[in-house]
């Protein structure tokens, strides 16, 4: 009888999987058809595609419009501006994200009114498409300050979400016990929450910095100063872009190397305490101390230097004041006459679905080859290096390359998929590496091969986290679909820029209203999923 019930449950589960996969595939094909994925490829454009790729490796150091100047030096100057604004904005955003996530975490507060207010405020601010904020900063602030503020704003709001997830998924039993015996809340938080999750905090901080470096390559499309500004001005002359991409590759590679150094040498060293005084005399201790001091010294110099530029920057208070006064007046006249503007959101939704569908499939497979836990180290190193190269190429360059032989809608969908893929692959690889070698060895002794362990043990156990990650990435991809409209010729982005230029700020919110409501809905969905996940975990315990 029990066997019959068991097999019936398995059968029902498999039937639900089959229905879910079938519906998802039907939607995929339908959306691809609507986005003209099945139209013919421009064969002449393929030649241009390969020619552009070849030109990227020219590393031409002289430009006819810039006589007697080396592009190596010019690009380095732009890169230095990018590093200053990214470092200043990112670190300040991270500091504020730690403060707001600590005060907004419901499991760290007895009186939750303040936590709820902070949560609501952050959700409200996150619900605005980032393109709105970028255009505001670009018009109201001087170029360097605009870049600094964009990186600060995006880092704060996005890292707040990551950090609060870390806190609210942590066990707070010892945190409250120590508070009851007189330890301060902050010290108890540092010891029992932060230190236990230090790797996640540090890794997410590195990823935020890397993401902002890549974002700087897009911001050049709207005139924000930095390495992206040079790329935008030479987007049709690929022979001059090789040096820019090399510098970006160098930064991404250094960041990946720093993450490796942290995990290999500094993770335990930074927070280690021991009564053994001989430990502080060892070569290992001194080596790690020197590495840490050099990193902190360099970051501190760049961070402080970023404020020097900010203090000399200018703000157009008239534009800023006028924007804040008129933004919430809501003029629906343009939308009433042209409701077709809202159709762009349908297209963006379809692009997001298709792009994320393929990104999910490829990242699941690719993450397996990136993990040194299940494959040989040299294989993992090859695939990790390839991912760094994929990360290095700016979104604008990817778009131009694919647009040589595909229509613009298909091209931007593929770009959205690439951006989602490189993020998901990294996260899935982290999930694999979270398994201990002893667990993997145990399954190997039972006759499983590494691929079977990955598919039958690691992925099913992490499925709830994976689904949460997919939903979160869906939000990011949808946001990117709006933001990338600055070079992918969608009506939304053109109208937003037009309203900004004409100072008709009261027409902006009606145009972004569907996106605003959609992001609110996603936040509510995140909350419901988290609630049931926590309930399931309590039931298991």
Kinemage of the C-alpha trace (Angstrom):
@kinemage 1
@onewidth
@group {chain A} dominant
@subgroup {mainchain}
@vectorlist {calphas} color= white
{ca unk a 1} P 0.000 0.000 0.000
{ca unk a 2} L 2.767 2.411 0.990
{ca unk a 3} L 4.641 1.549 -2.213
{ca unk a 4} L 1.545 2.330 -4.294
{ca unk a 5} L 1.164 5.723 -2.582
{ca unk a 6} L 4.863 6.445 -3.105
{ca unk a 7} L 4.777 5.581 -6.824
{ca unk a 8} L 1.549 7.562 -7.246
{ca unk a 9} L 3.239 10.625 -5.774
{ca unk a 10} L 6.219 10.166 -8.106
{ca unk a 11} L 3.866 9.805 -11.083
{ca unk a 12} L 1.944 12.965 -10.147
{ca unk a 13} L 5.194 14.846 -9.644
{ca unk a 14} L 6.504 13.760 -13.062
{ca unk a 15} L 3.176 14.701 -14.692
{ca unk a 16} L 3.363 18.206 -13.172
{ca unk a 17} L 6.959 18.559 -14.414
{ca unk a 18} L 5.925 17.488 -17.916
{ca unk a 19} L 3.020 19.981 -17.995
{ca unk a 20} L 5.217 22.789 -16.667
{ca unk a 21} L 7.995 22.133 -19.199
{ca unk a 22} L 5.495 21.788 -22.061
{ca unk a 23} L 3.784 25.108 -21.265
{ca unk a 24} L 7.120 26.871 -20.844
{ca unk a 25} L 8.316 25.563 -24.242
{ca unk a 26} L 5.088 26.613 -25.971
{ca unk a 27} L 5.472 30.115 -24.523
{ca unk a 28} L 9.131 30.166 -25.573
{ca unk a 29} L 8.337 29.293 -29.207
{ca unk a 30} L 5.397 31.727 -29.307
{ca unk a 31} L 7.481 34.600 -27.906
{ca unk a 32} L 10.362 33.804 -30.269
{ca unk a 33} L 7.931 33.929 -33.183
{ca unk a 34} L 6.547 37.281 -32.007
{ca unk a 35} L 10.090 38.644 -31.707
{ca unk a 36} L 10.937 37.551 -35.288
{ca unk a 37} L 13.567 35.046 -34.183
{ca unk a 38} L 12.799 32.840 -37.153
{ca unk a 39} L 13.427 35.466 -39.816
{ca unk a 40} L 16.344 34.924 -42.150
{ca unk a 41} L 19.884 35.866 -41.203
{ca unk a 42} L 21.575 38.640 -43.181
{ca unk a 43} L 24.327 36.616 -44.869
{ca unk a 44} L 26.254 39.738 -45.869
{ca unk a 45} L 26.224 40.808 -42.238
{ca unk a 46} L 28.012 37.613 -41.179
{ca unk a 47} L 31.128 38.748 -43.043
{ca unk a 48} L 30.969 42.065 -41.218
{ca unk a 49} L 30.495 40.194 -37.903
{ca unk a 50} L 33.752 38.252 -38.318
{ca unk a 51} L 35.545 41.335 -39.640
{ca unk a 52} L 34.517 43.305 -36.517
{ca unk a 53} L 35.791 40.535 -34.257
{ca unk a 54} L 39.118 40.565 -36.112
{ca unk a 55} L 39.363 44.358 -35.754
{ca unk a 56} L 39.007 44.082 -31.965
{ca unk a 57} L 42.436 42.429 -31.893
{ca unk a 58} L 44.170 45.187 -33.862
{ca unk a 59} L 44.963 47.269 -30.740
{ca unk a 60} L 45.408 50.300 -32.959
{ca unk a 61} L 47.037 52.917 -30.716
{ca unk a 62} L 46.592 55.966 -32.986
{ca unk a 63} L 43.386 57.684 -34.078
{ca unk a 64} L 43.291 60.155 -37.015
{ca unk a 65} L 41.098 62.537 -34.978
{ca unk a 66} L 43.592 62.464 -32.086
{ca unk a 67} L 46.995 63.199 -33.666
{ca unk a 68} L 50.147 62.715 -31.593
{ca unk a 69} L 48.163 60.995 -28.834
{ca unk a 70} L 48.369 57.359 -27.819
{ca unk a 71} L 45.054 55.536 -27.353
{ca unk a 72} L 46.701 53.533 -24.580
{ca unk a 73} L 47.136 56.725 -22.559
{ca unk a 74} L 43.721 58.166 -23.502
{ca unk a 75} L 41.947 54.934 -22.540
{ca unk a 76} L 43.895 54.717 -19.302
{ca unk a 77} L 42.779 58.245 -18.368
{ca unk a 78} L 39.147 57.286 -19.014
{ca unk a 79} L 39.674 54.051 -17.064
{ca unk a 80} L 41.113 56.006 -14.130
{ca unk a 81} L 37.984 58.202 -14.061
{ca unk a 82} L 35.845 55.034 -14.134
{ca unk a 83} L 37.806 53.428 -11.290
{ca unk a 84} L 37.492 56.546 -9.124
{ca unk a 85} L 33.751 56.967 -9.637
{ca unk a 86} L 33.040 53.228 -9.360
{ca unk a 87} L 35.162 52.855 -6.199
{ca unk a 88} L 33.677 55.923 -4.500
{ca unk a 89} L 30.067 55.177 -5.429
{ca unk a 90} L 30.271 51.429 -4.790
{ca unk a 91} L 31.936 51.579 -1.354
{ca unk a 92} L 29.607 54.346 -0.141
{ca unk a 93} L 26.613 52.396 -1.472
{ca unk a 94} L 27.818 49.219 0.276
{ca unk a 95} L 28.190 51.046 3.598
{ca unk a 96} L 24.656 52.443 3.347
{ca unk a 97} L 23.315 49.021 2.239
{ca unk a 98} L 24.787 47.375 5.360
{ca unk a 99} L 23.190 50.061 7.578
{ca unk a 100} L 19.742 49.932 5.957
{ca unk a 101} L 19.644 46.116 5.697
{ca unk a 102} L 20.603 45.836 9.396
{ca unk a 103} L 17.812 48.232 10.391
{ca unk a 104} L 15.265 46.722 7.985
{ca unk a 105} L 15.785 43.049 8.935
{ca unk a 106} L 12.616 41.938 10.726
{ca unk a 107} L 14.344 39.097 12.585
{ca unk a 108} L 16.732 41.547 14.301
{ca unk a 109} L 14.051 43.843 15.724
{ca unk a 110} L 11.478 43.554 18.492
{ca unk a 111} L 9.654 46.666 17.327
{ca unk a 112} L 9.261 46.237 13.604
{ca unk a 113} L 7.738 49.610 12.670
{ca unk a 114} L 11.118 51.124 11.684
{ca unk a 115} L 12.108 47.964 9.792
{ca unk a 116} L 8.826 48.003 7.836
{ca unk a 117} L 9.229 51.718 6.987
{ca unk a 118} L 12.786 51.179 5.687
{ca unk a 119} L 11.715 48.106 3.705
{ca unk a 120} L 8.801 49.972 2.144
{ca unk a 121} L 11.012 52.968 1.272
{ca unk a 122} L 13.657 50.808 -0.413
{ca unk a 123} L 11.044 48.794 -2.341
{ca unk a 124} L 9.445 52.079 -3.455
{ca unk a 125} L 12.785 53.449 -4.714
{ca unk a 126} L 13.763 50.149 -6.363
{ca unk a 127} L 10.481 50.096 -8.261
{ca unk a 128} L 11.571 52.996 -10.449
{ca unk a 129} L 13.463 51.865 -13.574
{ca unk a 130} L 17.106 52.796 -13.117
{ca unk a 131} L 17.078 54.599 -16.474
{ca unk a 132} L 14.916 57.326 -14.851
{ca unk a 133} L 17.539 57.906 -12.168
{ca unk a 134} L 20.394 57.842 -14.700
{ca unk a 135} L 18.723 60.491 -16.869
{ca unk a 136} L 18.007 62.668 -13.825
{ca unk a 137} L 21.587 62.496 -12.536
{ca unk a 138} L 22.939 63.059 -16.043
{ca unk a 139} L 20.967 66.280 -16.485
{ca unk a 140} L 21.260 67.681 -12.928
{ca unk a 141} L 24.882 66.835 -12.052
{ca unk a 142} L 28.210 67.406 -13.742
{ca unk a 143} L 29.557 64.306 -15.496
{ca unk a 144} L 31.830 62.871 -12.783
{ca unk a 145} L 29.328 63.494 -9.980
{ca unk a 146} L 26.567 61.934 -12.135
{ca unk a 147} L 28.650 58.772 -12.602
{ca unk a 148} L 29.509 58.664 -8.871
{ca unk a 149} L 25.836 59.052 -7.892
{ca unk a 150} L 24.645 56.410 -10.377
{ca unk a 151} L 27.051 53.819 -8.951
{ca unk a 152} L 26.164 54.821 -5.373
{ca unk a 153} L 22.414 54.623 -6.010
{ca unk a 154} L 22.405 51.279 -7.815
{ca unk a 155} L 24.849 49.664 -5.354
{ca unk a 156} L 22.884 50.785 -2.307
{ca unk a 157} L 19.472 49.582 -3.512
{ca unk a 158} L 20.669 46.291 -5.016
{ca unk a 159} L 23.083 45.326 -2.248
{ca unk a 160} L 20.467 46.203 0.356
{ca unk a 161} L 18.314 43.452 -1.146
{ca unk a 162} L 21.189 40.921 -1.139
{ca unk a 163} L 22.278 41.798 2.399
{ca unk a 164} L 18.790 41.674 3.896
{ca unk a 165} L 18.319 38.234 2.318
{ca unk a 166} L 21.531 37.103 4.045
{ca unk a 167} L 20.386 38.452 7.421
{ca unk a 168} L 16.810 37.163 7.293
{ca unk a 169} L 17.963 33.685 6.244
{ca unk a 170} L 20.381 33.504 9.197
{ca unk a 171} L 19.756 31.819 12.542
{ca unk a 172} L 19.340 34.610 15.130
{ca unk a 173} L 18.957 32.468 18.265
{ca unk a 174} L 22.476 33.208 19.627
{ca unk a 175} L 22.146 36.850 18.478
{ca unk a 176} L 19.175 37.352 20.828
{ca unk a 177} L 20.709 35.312 23.639
{ca unk a 178} L 23.790 37.546 23.753
{ca unk a 179} L 21.649 40.699 23.706
{ca unk a 180} L 19.739 39.377 26.742
{ca unk a 181} L 22.985 39.025 28.718
{ca unk a 182} L 24.027 42.600 27.956
{ca unk a 183} L 25.967 42.565 24.669
{ca unk a 184} L 25.127 45.460 22.315
{ca unk a 185} L 22.931 44.689 19.294
{ca unk a 186} L 25.566 45.790 16.815
{ca unk a 187} L 28.359 43.684 18.354
{ca unk a 188} L 26.048 40.694 18.534
{ca unk a 189} L 25.134 41.244 14.874
{ca unk a 190} L 28.804 41.480 13.904
{ca unk a 191} L 29.732 38.289 15.740
{ca unk a 192} L 26.703 36.079 15.074
{ca unk a 193} L 25.446 37.270 11.679
{ca unk a 194} L 28.165 39.112 9.790
{ca unk a 195} L 31.122 36.873 10.661
{ca unk a 196} L 29.148 33.710 9.911
{ca unk a 197} L 28.252 35.103 6.464
{ca unk a 198} L 31.455 37.064 5.797
{ca unk a 199} L 32.201 35.239 2.533
{ca unk a 200} L 28.788 36.102 1.110
{ca unk a 201} L 29.171 39.752 2.114
{ca unk a 202} L 32.638 40.022 0.586
{ca unk a 203} L 31.806 38.086 -2.598
{ca unk a 204} L 28.662 40.160 -3.229
{ca unk a 205} L 30.676 43.346 -2.662
{ca unk a 206} L 33.265 42.289 -5.258
{ca unk a 207} L 30.478 41.363 -7.691
{ca unk a 208} L 28.825 44.763 -7.148
{ca unk a 209} L 32.096 46.497 -7.986
{ca unk a 210} L 32.609 44.355 -11.097
{ca unk a 211} L 29.006 44.984 -12.199
{ca unk a 212} L 29.500 48.747 -11.873
{ca unk a 213} L 32.672 48.619 -13.973
{ca unk a 214} L 30.669 46.902 -16.707
{ca unk a 215} L 27.822 49.410 -16.262
{ca unk a 216} L 30.266 52.229 -16.942
{ca unk a 217} L 30.666 50.921 -20.502
{ca unk a 218} L 26.913 51.425 -21.078
{ca unk a 219} L 26.669 54.863 -19.457
{ca unk a 220} L 28.871 56.358 -22.167
{ca unk a 221} L 25.850 56.031 -24.490
{ca unk a 222} L 24.183 58.930 -22.648
{ca unk a 223} L 27.331 61.013 -22.208
{ca unk a 224} L 28.500 59.855 -18.756
{ca unk a 225} L 32.280 60.212 -18.492
{ca unk a 226} L 34.460 57.118 -18.225
{ca unk a 227} L 35.752 54.248 -20.343
{ca unk a 228} L 32.260 53.851 -21.840
{ca unk a 229} L 32.461 57.385 -23.221
{ca unk a 230} L 35.377 56.382 -25.480
{ca unk a 231} L 33.592 53.160 -26.515
{ca unk a 232} L 30.426 55.093 -27.436
{ca unk a 233} L 32.375 57.580 -29.568
{ca unk a 234} L 34.127 54.768 -31.449
{ca unk a 235} L 31.372 52.147 -31.518
{ca unk a 236} L 31.499 51.937 -35.322
{ca unk a 237} L 35.316 51.843 -35.495
{ca unk a 238} L 36.161 48.489 -33.946
{ca unk a 239} L 39.853 48.816 -34.739
{ca unk a 240} L 40.087 51.402 -31.936
{ca unk a 241} L 38.154 49.408 -29.296
{ca unk a 242} L 40.682 46.619 -28.622
{ca unk a 243} L 42.620 48.708 -26.095
{ca unk a 244} L 39.424 49.664 -24.216
{ca unk a 245} L 38.378 45.999 -23.980
{ca unk a 246} L 41.872 45.009 -22.853
{ca unk a 247} L 41.700 47.472 -19.949
{ca unk a 248} L 38.238 46.228 -18.962
{ca unk a 249} L 39.484 42.631 -19.150
{ca unk a 250} L 42.401 43.584 -16.911
{ca unk a 251} L 40.085 45.085 -14.273
{ca unk a 252} L 37.686 42.106 -14.318
{ca unk a 253} L 40.628 39.672 -14.179
{ca unk a 254} L 42.162 41.515 -11.196
{ca unk a 255} L 38.814 41.426 -9.390
{ca unk a 256} L 38.491 37.676 -10.014
{ca unk a 257} L 42.079 37.245 -8.799
{ca unk a 258} L 41.312 39.243 -5.631
{ca unk a 259} L 38.299 37.015 -4.943
{ca unk a 260} L 40.611 34.006 -5.320
{ca unk a 261} L 43.208 35.577 -3.007
{ca unk a 262} L 40.516 36.327 -0.446
{ca unk a 263} L 39.073 32.789 -0.506
{ca unk a 264} L 42.515 31.150 -0.535
{ca unk a 265} L 44.476 33.256 1.949
{ca unk a 266} L 42.547 36.121 3.534
{ca unk a 267} L 39.111 34.706 4.407
{ca unk a 268} L 40.215 33.086 7.650
{ca unk a 269} L 43.166 35.404 8.268
{ca unk a 270} L 41.142 38.640 8.500
{ca unk a 271} L 38.867 37.432 11.286
{ca unk a 272} L 41.119 34.863 12.999
{ca unk a 273} L 41.837 35.267 16.701
{ca unk a 274} L 44.230 33.069 18.644
{ca unk a 275} L 46.103 33.080 21.938
{ca unk a 276} L 49.100 31.469 20.265
{ca unk a 277} L 51.562 34.384 19.963
{ca unk a 278} L 53.850 32.320 17.729
{ca unk a 279} L 51.198 32.479 14.991
{ca unk a 280} L 51.770 36.238 14.651
{ca unk a 281} L 55.457 35.599 13.934
{ca unk a 282} L 54.963 33.108 11.120
{ca unk a 283} L 55.796 33.875 7.479
{ca unk a 284} L 52.233 33.009 6.514
{ca unk a 285} L 50.800 35.612 8.884
{ca unk a 286} L 53.213 38.314 7.673
{ca unk a 287} L 52.546 37.496 4.003
{ca unk a 288} L 48.778 37.738 4.447
{ca unk a 289} L 49.129 40.919 6.482
{ca unk a 290} L 51.196 42.567 3.736
{ca unk a 291} L 48.705 41.508 1.020
{ca unk a 292} L 45.772 42.853 3.050
{ca unk a 293} L 47.518 46.141 3.871
{ca unk a 294} L 48.461 46.743 0.225
{ca unk a 295} L 44.867 46.105 -0.946
{ca unk a 296} L 43.364 48.366 1.737
{ca unk a 297} L 45.938 51.094 1.049
{ca unk a 298} L 45.258 51.133 -2.711
{ca unk a 299} L 41.467 51.063 -2.278
{ca unk a 300} L 41.650 53.857 0.338
{ca unk a 301} L 43.684 56.066 -2.026
{ca unk a 302} L 41.230 55.609 -4.917
{ca unk a 303} L 38.204 56.030 -2.613
{ca unk a 304} L 39.452 59.271 -1.059
{ca unk a 305} L 40.546 60.577 -4.461
{ca unk a 306} L 36.989 60.121 -5.740
{ca unk a 307} L 35.778 62.671 -3.178
{ca unk a 308} L 38.288 65.238 -4.435
{ca unk a 309} L 36.532 65.158 -7.822
{ca unk a 310} L 33.088 65.314 -6.198
{ca unk a 311} L 33.871 68.432 -4.163
{ca unk a 312} L 34.791 70.259 -7.374
{ca unk a 313} L 31.653 69.034 -9.189
{ca unk a 314} L 28.576 71.138 -9.881
{ca unk a 315} L 24.832 70.611 -9.369
{ca unk a 316} L 22.076 72.270 -11.396
{ca unk a 317} L 19.713 72.929 -8.495
{ca unk a 318} L 17.106 74.465 -10.784
{ca unk a 319} L 16.695 71.233 -12.783
{ca unk a 320} L 16.761 69.083 -9.628
{ca unk a 321} L 14.161 71.230 -7.819
{ca unk a 322} L 11.900 71.441 -10.861
{ca unk a 323} L 12.116 67.667 -11.339
{ca unk a 324} L 11.128 66.894 -7.735
{ca unk a 325} L 8.272 69.438 -7.852
{ca unk a 326} L 6.665 68.226 -11.082
{ca unk a 327} L 7.505 64.504 -11.198
{ca unk a 328} L 4.483 63.410 -9.109
{ca unk a 329} L 1.914 65.661 -10.811
{ca unk a 330} L 1.176 62.927 -13.403
{ca unk a 331} L 0.231 64.161 -16.855
{ca unk a 332} L -1.397 61.253 -18.741
{ca unk a 333} L -2.241 63.290 -21.861
{ca unk a 334} L 0.516 61.796 -24.036
{ca unk a 335} L -0.300 58.234 -22.937
{ca unk a 336} L -4.023 58.808 -23.542
{ca unk a 337} L -3.286 59.826 -27.120
{ca unk a 338} L -0.687 57.070 -27.691
{ca unk a 339} L -1.434 54.042 -25.458
{ca unk a 340} L 0.681 51.997 -27.878
{ca unk a 341} L 3.722 53.194 -25.891
{ca unk a 342} L 2.802 50.599 -23.272
{ca unk a 343} L 3.198 47.806 -25.836
{ca unk a 344} L 6.962 48.156 -25.375
{ca unk a 345} L 6.563 46.536 -21.960
{ca unk a 346} L 4.974 43.488 -23.591
{ca unk a 347} L 7.938 43.254 -25.964
{ca unk a 348} L 10.385 43.668 -23.073
{ca unk a 349} L 8.583 40.907 -21.137
{ca unk a 350} L 8.878 38.546 -24.127
{ca unk a 351} L 12.567 39.429 -24.603
{ca unk a 352} L 13.164 38.812 -20.904
{ca unk a 353} L 11.432 35.427 -20.959
{ca unk a 354} L 13.284 34.201 -24.063
{ca unk a 355} L 16.641 35.590 -22.965
{ca unk a 356} L 16.392 34.148 -19.454
{ca unk a 357} L 15.130 30.765 -20.702
{ca unk a 358} L 18.275 30.192 -22.770
{ca unk a 359} L 20.502 31.788 -20.110
{ca unk a 360} L 19.175 29.328 -17.519
{ca unk a 361} L 19.827 26.273 -19.705
{ca unk a 362} L 23.339 27.299 -20.761
{ca unk a 363} L 24.370 28.533 -17.297
{ca unk a 364} L 23.286 25.252 -15.658
{ca unk a 365} L 25.569 23.357 -18.047
{ca unk a 366} L 28.390 25.908 -18.031
{ca unk a 367} L 28.542 26.130 -14.213
{ca unk a 368} L 29.330 22.412 -14.060
{ca unk a 369} L 32.482 22.935 -16.149
{ca unk a 370} L 33.506 25.945 -14.039
{ca unk a 371} L 33.642 24.042 -10.756
{ca unk a 372} L 36.938 22.610 -9.601
{ca unk a 373} L 34.982 20.507 -7.072
{ca unk a 374} L 33.608 18.193 -9.778
{ca unk a 375} L 36.184 18.552 -12.583
{ca unk a 376} L 39.930 18.972 -12.861
{ca unk a 377} L 41.286 22.403 -11.915
{ca unk a 378} L 42.719 23.181 -15.365
{ca unk a 379} L 39.309 22.555 -17.008
{ca unk a 380} L 37.585 24.828 -14.482
{ca unk a 381} L 40.279 27.486 -15.056
{ca unk a 382} L 39.693 27.424 -18.841
{ca unk a 383} L 35.926 27.917 -18.489
{ca unk a 384} L 36.333 30.583 -15.808
{ca unk a 385} L 38.754 32.468 -18.066
{ca unk a 386} L 36.281 32.253 -20.946
{ca unk a 387} L 33.555 33.675 -18.688
{ca unk a 388} L 35.846 36.597 -17.800
{ca unk a 389} L 36.261 37.311 -21.529
{ca unk a 390} L 32.463 37.183 -21.993
{ca unk a 391} L 32.091 39.609 -19.074
{ca unk a 392} L 34.716 41.913 -20.568
{ca unk a 393} L 32.855 42.623 -23.811
{ca unk a 394} L 30.500 45.602 -23.229
{ca unk a 395} L 26.789 45.227 -23.906
{ca unk a 396} L 26.980 47.858 -26.646
{ca unk a 397} L 29.681 45.869 -28.479
{ca unk a 398} L 27.673 42.626 -28.201
{ca unk a 399} L 24.633 44.407 -29.613
{ca unk a 400} L 26.527 45.875 -32.584
{ca unk a 401} L 28.133 42.499 -33.354
{ca unk a 402} L 24.829 40.587 -33.445
{ca unk a 403} L 23.019 43.438 -35.168
{ca unk a 404} L 25.314 43.000 -38.172
{ca unk a 405} L 23.413 39.864 -39.242
{ca unk a 406} L 20.251 39.864 -37.054
{ca unk a 407} L 17.414 42.345 -36.571
{ca unk a 408} L 17.673 44.707 -33.587
{ca unk a 409} L 14.956 42.965 -31.505
{ca unk a 410} L 16.614 39.546 -31.826
{ca unk a 411} L 20.022 41.094 -31.171
{ca unk a 412} L 19.009 42.790 -27.922
{ca unk a 413} L 17.276 39.576 -26.755
{ca unk a 414} L 20.525 37.654 -27.245
{ca unk a 415} L 22.412 40.396 -25.382
{ca unk a 416} L 19.951 40.143 -22.461
{ca unk a 417} L 20.521 36.378 -22.462
{ca unk a 418} L 24.317 36.793 -22.356
{ca unk a 419} L 24.101 39.246 -19.446
{ca unk a 420} L 21.805 36.897 -17.487
{ca unk a 421} L 23.960 33.879 -18.396
{ca unk a 422} L 27.205 35.315 -17.010
{ca unk a 423} L 25.450 36.166 -13.729
{ca unk a 424} L 23.633 32.839 -13.318
{ca unk a 425} L 26.694 30.747 -14.242
{ca unk a 426} L 28.659 32.409 -11.429
{ca unk a 427} L 25.887 31.811 -8.877
{ca unk a 428} L 25.325 28.181 -9.911
{ca unk a 429} L 29.052 27.513 -9.697
{ca unk a 430} L 29.004 28.902 -6.148
{ca unk a 431} L 26.209 26.449 -5.297
{ca unk a 432} L 28.344 23.529 -6.518
{ca unk a 433} L 31.412 24.729 -4.628
{ca unk a 434} L 29.383 25.032 -1.415
{ca unk a 435} L 29.345 21.221 -1.326
{ca unk a 436} L 32.256 19.764 0.598
{ca unk a 437} L 34.708 17.429 -1.115
{ca unk a 438} L 33.824 14.708 1.393
{ca unk a 439} L 30.138 14.817 0.309
{ca unk a 440} L 31.076 14.573 -3.362
{ca unk a 441} L 33.558 11.745 -2.634
{ca unk a 442} L 30.837 9.884 -0.732
{ca unk a 443} L 28.465 9.974 -3.715
{ca unk a 444} L 31.307 8.893 -6.015
{ca unk a 445} L 31.816 5.788 -3.872
{ca unk a 446} L 28.104 4.992 -4.322
{ca unk a 447} L 28.621 4.798 -8.093
{ca unk a 448} L 27.489 8.285 -9.119
{ca unk a 449} L 29.561 10.180 -11.668
{ca unk a 450} L 30.135 13.918 -11.215
{ca unk a 451} L 27.380 14.910 -13.691
{ca unk a 452} L 24.864 12.651 -11.885
{ca unk a 453} L 25.842 14.188 -8.534
{ca unk a 454} L 25.268 17.636 -9.998
{ca unk a 455} L 21.884 16.811 -11.587
{ca unk a 456} L 20.458 14.427 -8.985
{ca unk a 457} L 21.870 15.791 -5.716
{ca unk a 458} L 23.217 19.348 -5.901
{ca unk a 459} L 20.547 20.976 -8.122
{ca unk a 460} L 17.488 19.345 -6.460
{ca unk a 461} L 18.743 20.313 -2.989
{ca unk a 462} L 19.302 23.893 -4.107
{ca unk a 463} L 16.123 24.096 -6.204
{ca unk a 464} L 14.290 26.581 -3.956
{ca unk a 465} L 17.322 28.872 -3.964
{ca unk a 466} L 17.661 28.448 -7.734
{ca unk a 467} L 14.025 29.443 -8.318
{ca unk a 468} L 14.481 32.508 -6.114
{ca unk a 469} L 17.603 33.366 -8.081
{ca unk a 470} L 15.764 32.939 -11.415
{ca unk a 471} L 12.969 35.235 -10.248
{ca unk a 472} L 15.496 37.808 -9.073
{ca unk a 473} L 17.345 37.544 -12.395
{ca unk a 474} L 14.034 37.954 -14.238
{ca unk a 475} L 13.644 41.313 -12.510
{ca unk a 476} L 17.216 42.326 -13.407
{ca unk a 477} L 16.778 41.237 -17.029
{ca unk a 478} L 13.493 43.132 -17.355
{ca unk a 479} L 15.200 46.236 -15.953
{ca unk a 480} L 18.049 45.757 -18.426
{ca unk a 481} L 15.518 45.475 -21.238
{ca unk a 482} L 14.343 48.989 -20.373
{ca unk a 483} L 17.839 50.411 -19.804
{ca unk a 484} L 19.361 48.958 -22.981
{ca unk a 485} L 16.710 50.806 -24.963
{ca unk a 486} L 19.157 53.740 -25.049
{ca unk a 487} L 20.873 52.001 -27.960
{ca unk a 488} L 18.289 49.403 -29.014
{ca unk a 489} L 15.779 51.895 -30.429
{ca unk a 490} L 12.648 51.263 -28.344
{ca unk a 491} L 10.011 53.975 -27.999
{ca unk a 492} L 10.135 54.000 -24.187
{ca unk a 493} L 13.730 55.154 -23.958
{ca unk a 494} L 13.268 57.745 -26.704
{ca unk a 495} L 10.212 59.220 -24.980
{ca unk a 496} L 11.920 59.283 -21.570
{ca unk a 497} L 14.889 61.167 -23.048
{ca unk a 498} L 12.474 63.491 -24.845
{ca unk a 499} L 10.548 64.288 -21.645
{ca unk a 500} L 13.829 64.849 -19.838
{ca unk a 501} L 15.151 67.225 -22.519
{ca unk a 502} L 11.871 69.153 -22.736
{ca unk a 503} L 11.538 69.418 -18.928
{ca unk a 504} L 8.110 67.746 -19.074
{ca unk a 505} L 8.858 65.688 -15.977
{ca unk a 506} L 5.150 65.259 -15.140
{ca unk a 507} L 4.828 62.895 -18.119
{ca unk a 508} L 7.581 60.511 -16.976
{ca unk a 509} L 5.737 58.571 -14.264
{ca unk a 510} L 2.660 57.795 -16.440
{ca unk a 511} L 5.054 56.307 -19.009
{ca unk a 512} L 6.845 54.102 -16.478
{ca unk a 513} L 3.713 53.190 -14.480
{ca unk a 514} L 3.439 49.574 -15.842
{ca unk a 515} L 7.099 48.921 -14.975
{ca unk a 516} L 6.644 50.466 -11.521
{ca unk a 517} L 3.609 48.244 -10.765
{ca unk a 518} L 5.359 45.185 -12.226
{ca unk a 519} L 8.372 45.656 -9.935
{ca unk a 520} L 6.058 46.088 -6.941
{ca unk a 521} L 4.338 42.823 -7.928
{ca unk a 522} L 7.719 41.060 -8.175
{ca unk a 523} L 8.669 42.293 -4.701
{ca unk a 524} L 5.413 40.881 -3.314
{ca unk a 525} L 6.151 37.592 -5.105
{ca unk a 526} L 9.636 37.502 -3.531
{ca unk a 527} L 8.041 38.023 -0.123
{ca unk a 528} L 5.515 35.183 -0.628
{ca unk a 529} L 8.203 32.768 -1.882
{ca unk a 530} L 10.470 33.622 1.047
{ca unk a 531} L 7.578 33.142 3.483
{ca unk a 532} L 6.796 29.632 2.189
{ca unk a 533} L 10.494 28.704 2.006
{ca unk a 534} L 10.973 29.691 5.642
{ca unk a 535} L 7.822 27.800 6.571
{ca unk a 536} L 9.098 24.697 4.763
{ca unk a 537} L 12.465 24.923 6.533
{ca unk a 538} L 10.761 25.203 9.944
{ca unk a 539} L 8.622 22.157 9.121
{ca unk a 540} L 11.736 20.163 8.160
{ca unk a 541} L 13.470 21.184 11.413
